C-alpha cells in the first residue's frame, strides 16, 4: 500500500510520458521513494543501428537524453531518479524493470508509448496493464492542460464494483487518500436493465430497492476504512465506465482507483476498467487483483 517505495516511470520522450513522469516525481516527493525512469529502445531499431551505426552508441545517446530530460523535469523536486535504458519490446522491458527494482507502482502515459486514446487494445500501456503484478497509474493529458504540467491531486475516487476485489480497491483508495491528505469518495454505478422494453419497464419498480441496497453496502465499506480517512459515498445509475469518467471530468484534480482483475482473460479490453482507462481525462490507478495489495 502507499506510500510508494519504488516507482517505475516509463518514458518514450513524448509530451504525454513527460507529464506522467512529473506525476511520478510528485508522488515520490511526498515520501522516501525511489523513482526509476526507464526508456526502451525498440529491438528492430537496435538491430538496424548495429548494422549501420553503433548499437552501444545508440544506448549511450538515449541515456544522455534521458538524463537531460529527467534533470529538466525534476527541477521542482528533491528526488534524484535513476535512469535506465533497455533494448527489446517496450512492454516486456517495462515489466521486467518493475520486477527487478521491486517496484510497487508503474506510471505511464495513455498517449505515447504506442497508446491511442479510445483504442487501447494493442498499445504498450494496454499490454503492461495485462501483465502487471503491481498497480499501474495511467496518466492522460487533458486538452486544456499546458504541455509538461501535472497538477497535484485534490481527491481520490474509488470506483467500487461489488465483486471479490471491491475491498482491495476501497482499502487502496483510502490509504492513498490519507497519504496524499485529500478527500476520498466511494462511487458505485447501478447498470441499466437490459432486455425487452416490457421486461425493462417491469423492473423499473425495483430501482429504489436496488439503490437502497447498493447504498447500504457501500456505506459499510466506508465504515471499514473510517480509521484511515473519512469517505463520502455516492450511487449513480447508467453505464459504469461512462458515469465514472464523466463524474471525474468535473474535477480535473481527481485520481481514480479501479480494480483491474487477474492475469489473462479477465484483463480484457471492453471491461469496465478498460473503458474507464480509455475514457478518463484524469489519471487512473488500475490495481491487479493479484498484486499482493493488503487490506487496511
Secondary structure, DSSP 8 states (H G I E B T S, - for coil): --S-SEEEEE--SSHHHHHHHHHHHHHHTTTT-EEEEEEEEEHHHHHHHHHHS-HHHHHHHHHHHHHHHHHHHTTT-----EEEEEEE-HHHHHHHHHHHTT-SEEEEESSBTTB-TT--TTSHHHHHHHH-SS-EEEE---TTS-TT------EEEEE--SSTTHHHHHHHHHHHHHHHT-EEEEEEEE----S-HHHHHHHGGGHHHHHHHHHHHHHHHHHHTTTT--EEEEEEES-HHHHHHHHHHT-TTEEEEEEEESSGGGS-TTSHHHHHHHH-SS-EEEEETTS-----
